[in-house]
Amino acid sequence: MTAGTASANPHLRDVPEIDGLLVEVRIADKIRKKCDDISARLLRANGLVYGLKSKARDMGYSETEINAYINSDADKERQRDLRDAYMFSRGVDKDKPETYCALGKAEIEKGGQIGALLRMK
């Protein structure tokens, strides 16, 4: 891939179907770490991340660009901020583990992407 081709693509943080899904993975991960009643569907999460990488390659991003984005401390921090905003807007209190469980159960029942990455123990 030439530099001209790479520069034609927006940064991966600006591609909602990539960045948004990684934020959802971060939300599910935080829930499973904070709630003892919920575990992760790790194979599903890993498959999702590999699928995102494949999708990004199909969109014309190089492996170097994808890895730089995934490993970027700035992007990880931005995604954590988005994760926290989502969670806190849905009643999570960082000092009350039961609020993580309540959100996790609600996400599982809703049947969306976050819930699909979680399961009740």
Secondary structure, 3 states (H helix, E strand, C coil): CCHHHHHHCCCHHHCHHHHHHHHHHHHHHHHHHHCCCEEECHHHHHHHHHHHHHHHHHCCCCHHHHHHHHHCHHHHHHHHHHHHHHHHHCCCCCCCHHHHHHHHHHHHHHCCHHHHCEEEC
